[in-house]
Amino acid sequence: MSIRWRAGRPRLLVAVLAAALTFLGGRSAEPARLNPTADVQHGLASYYGPGFHGRATASGRIFDQRQMVAAHRTLPLGTVVRVTNLKNGRTVTLRVIDRGPYIAGREWDLTGATAEALHFPGLGPIQWRLVG
């Protein structure tokens, strides 16, 4: 049995492939597996620079340095977490609204308000757990 090639099929094939690549290409990393009963997680956090203030985030919200929000590469946008600075024990609750950081070894980007509340110097170890 042979398959006959019709004139409209190349365009259809290209359209299907383009749609699949667009859908799959929009994912920067596999989403994190959420386990609300999991133990505390540890990671390295950094501080968002003021150059991002007023710009749109991955969630569509406008980035505001005064809010208790953060960026994470794989946690679903809108996830609420409790973050503790391991150097001094200060703790805050924040929401993931953006993607990043894109520097190897770093897991979190914190806003100015979050860093200030944690007495965070700009780069350091934190622990975190899902809230709710």
Secondary structure by P-SEA (a helix, b strand, c coil): cbbbbccaaaaaaaaaaaaaaaaaaccccccccccccccbbbbbbbbbccccccccccccccccccccccccccccccbbbbbbccccbbbbbbbbcccccccccccccccaaaaaaacccccbbbbbbbcc
